[in-house]
């Protein structure tokens, strides 16, 4: 994520970067030492998507301040 945004790791921390998923469960997070997007908890596809053929989870990366 840091690389994709053109920021270094300290800028991610300084700007309060966080990942927000739809719904109450937050399946993704940012690894603070690498800036990588990681799975925060196990995702049970059958529970999340039930009978849907394609299972897609959307998330947003939020930063404080101006880009």
HUQUI-V248015 format. One record per pair of residues at least 24 apart in sequence whose C-alpha atoms are under 7 Angstrom apart, sorted by the first residue. I is the first residue (numbers start at 1). GAP is how many residues later the second one is. If there is no record, write none. Layout:
[[I:GAP] [I:GAP]]
//
This chain:
[[1:34] [1:35] [1:36] [2:33] [9:26] [15:48] [15:49] [15:50] [16:47] [16:48] [17:44] [17:45] [17:46] [18:43] [18:44] [18:45] [19:40] [19:41] [19:42] [19:43] [20:39] [20:40] [20:41] [21:37] [21:38] [21:39] [22:36] [22:37]]
//
